[in-house]
Amino acid sequence: MKNFWVLLMFLIVVVFFYWFFENRKTKIINPLIKTDKIEEIKKEKNTGWLAKYNFENLRKRENIASEIKKIGKVLVVEEARKDSVDFESKAISFESNGKKISGMMNVPITPMSNKLPAIIMIRGFAESEGYFVGSGSWKAADELARNGFITISLDFLGFGLSDAESNDILEARFEKVISVLDLIESVKNLDIVDSEKIGIWAHSNGGQIAISVLEISGQNYPTVLWAPMTNPFPKSVLEMVDDQSEGSLKVRQKIEDFEKEYDSKLYSIDNFYDWIEAPILIHQGTDDVWCEVEWQQDLQKKLKKLGKEIILDIRQGNDHNLKQDWQSVMDQDIKFFKEKGLKILDKSKE
């Protein structure tokens, strides 16, 4: 009988240790582990080389200004313009993280003011084939320039005349936010720009980049978003690659591997809405096949709950590019920017 109880106790101990170590293998945090150990485990999961791109770390980063250089004409855009323009339009370049990024800058030819408000133009998704400097934002940039705003459209790494982007598909995505943050600092240094009057215009996936910039910077940059991709990361990527092509499978595998090493919540806009300190105007078409009205309504609800200023303009029968109401939407944007502090001062009254 005594041997039976000894054997039973031995089996209980064996089962306990087997359970304990199996739980640790599967990364189930045991209740016996102290809180500081839990935090240590969390830190270990977010210390890889992509950790520098999570929002908490980007918020600590010092954004670096560089010289904005005029590098030539925007030939394709000039050919596409139907009317003469009353602003100077040039291809430009600046640096971010030691890499050159190209873009287009429009500067109104006007005696109205020594310093003008500037709008950062952030395009959406684009294919590299057929891409030209200013793609995706030049029409809106032209209209804003006609109304007295300096506009700066960036091409991002790997596009236009820019240096190559990262070979890692997730880093290529994450570094776009840094590119915009550094561009803003560079624009503030321009003699012709009123550094207190910076706004953002963005389209589609550029909208997610713009929201990221607002969160990380915590600055009051009045922002207009056209059909923004507000579906959070990584859903925003996974739902765009729902086929079985080789490329889509690679993207899904990359994100699966990423989430084993990193907490994806630290890279997603929906976890940092409380950091936003800028007014936002969103336009969304009901016939958009890429971005959904419900996403924007959900975003509006969450931001309003946090006391943030957001306007949602739903356009019936409009597509992803809002071409059915294009001029009306642009007129609303110009009014919004001016009402939110990006006014153009009359030089004669200075």
Number of C-alpha atoms within 10 A of each C-alpha: 6 7 8 9 10 11 11 12 12 12 11 12 11 12 11 12 11 11 12 15 13 12 13 11 10 8 10 11 15 12 8 7 9 11 10 9 11 14 11 11 13 14 13 12 15 19 12 12 8 14 18 15 20 19 24 15 12 19 15 11 14 9 19 16 18 17 15 19 13 16 14 12 15 18 12 13 17 14 8 10 12 8 7 7 15 16 19 13 23 22 23 24 24 23 21 22 11 9 14 17 25 27 27 27 29 26 22 21 14 13 10 16 18 15 18 25 25 29 30 24 29 28 25 20 11 13 7 10 7 9 14 17 25 27 21 24 22 22 14 19 23 22 17 22 25 18 14 24 28 29 30 30 29 31 28 25 22 16 24 21 19 20 16 15 18 14 8 9 13 15 14 16 14 19 19 21 23 21 24 24 23 19 26 24 16 20 25 18 15 13 11 16 20 20 18 14 22 26 23 25 28 28 26 23 22 25 25 25 27 29 26 26 26 26 22 25 20 15 14 18 27 24 26 29 25 25 30 28 24 25 22 17 17 16 12 16 16 15 11 10 16 11 11 9 9 8 11 16 14 14 16 17 12 14 17 12 11 15 15 11 16 21 16 16 16 18 21 21 23 18 13 18 19 15 17 23 18 19 18 26 20 23 24 29 24 18 16 18 9 12 23 19 19 13 17 23 16 12 18 20 14 15 18 12 10 13 11 19 14 18 15 16 17 16 18 14 14 18 19 21 17 23 13 15 15 12 13 11 16 16 13 14 21 18 12 18 27 15 11 17 16 23 16 18 15 11 12 8 7 8
